Amino acid sequence: MKQNPVEHAVEMLCLKGCKALWTDISLMEDGEILPELQGLDDEQRNQVLVEIKSIMAVYKGSCSL
């Protein structure tokens, strides 16, 4: 079964680690298209950003609980 491209992008970004994700969120908010988001349309990239921000909300700006 083929994986959803949004889920795949989220997984690839999460593999980079906590600190890299905060940088990636900032870049995505500035409109940068990261390599992991190549091939996704605007709506899909926005879905990835929303999902990543939701995941990272538990860290509240840092990488420690």
C-alpha positions as semicolon CSV with decimal commas, in nm:
position;residue;x (nm);y (nm);z (nm)
1;M;0,000;0,000;0,000
2;K;0,135;0,341;-0,100
3;Q;0,203;0,584;0,185
4;N;0,028;0,921;0,193
5;P;0,277;1,185;0,072
6;V;0,196;1,418;0,363
7;E;0,258;1,143;0,618
8;H;0,578;1,048;0,440
9;A;0,706;1,408;0,450
10;V;0,621;1,436;0,821
11;E;0,810;1,114;0,893
12;M;1,114;1,228;0,693
13;L;1,123;1,562;0,875
14;C;1,085;1,398;1,216
15;L;1,383;1,174;1,146
16;K;1,599;1,490;1,146
17;G;1,544;1,541;1,518
18;C;1,396;1,800;1,749
19;K;1,636;2,091;1,695
20;A;1,625;2,055;1,317
21;L;1,245;2,052;1,325
22;W;1,230;2,392;1,495
23;T;1,452;2,530;1,219
24;D;1,242;2,359;0,953
25;I;0,920;2,503;1,099
26;S;1,067;2,851;1,082
27;L;1,183;2,798;0,723
28;M;0,845;2,657;0,621
29;E;0,665;2,952;0,781
30;D;0,886;3,179;0,570
31;G;0,772;2,996;0,258
32;E;1,081;2,785;0,198
33;I;1,020;2,451;0,028
34;L;1,238;2,196;0,203
35;P;1,376;1,896;0,014
36;E;1,136;1,669;0,203
37;L;0,845;1,871;0,063
38;Q;0,943;1,853;-0,304
39;G;0,654;1,729;-0,513
40;L;0,387;1,841;-0,265
41;D;0,140;2,113;-0,355
42;D;0,070;2,419;-0,137
43;E;-0,214;2,250;0,051
44;Q;-0,006;1,942;0,125
45;R;0,291;2,152;0,242
46;N;0,054;2,341;0,473
47;Q;-0,077;2,009;0,607
48;V;0,281;1,903;0,682
49;L;0,350;2,230;0,863
50;V;0,033;2,199;1,073
51;E;0,118;1,838;1,162
52;I;0,479;1,917;1,254
53;K;0,373;2,212;1,468
54;S;0,118;1,991;1,642
55;I;0,381;1,728;1,712
56;M;0,629;1,985;1,839
57;A;0,374;2,166;2,058
58;V;0,460;1,933;2,345
59;Y;0,817;2,071;2,343
60;K;0,704;2,437;2,369
61;G;1,003;2,584;2,183
62;S;1,274;2,359;2,320
63;C;1,386;2,001;2,289
64;S;1,345;1,903;2,651
65;L;1,030;1,821;2,843
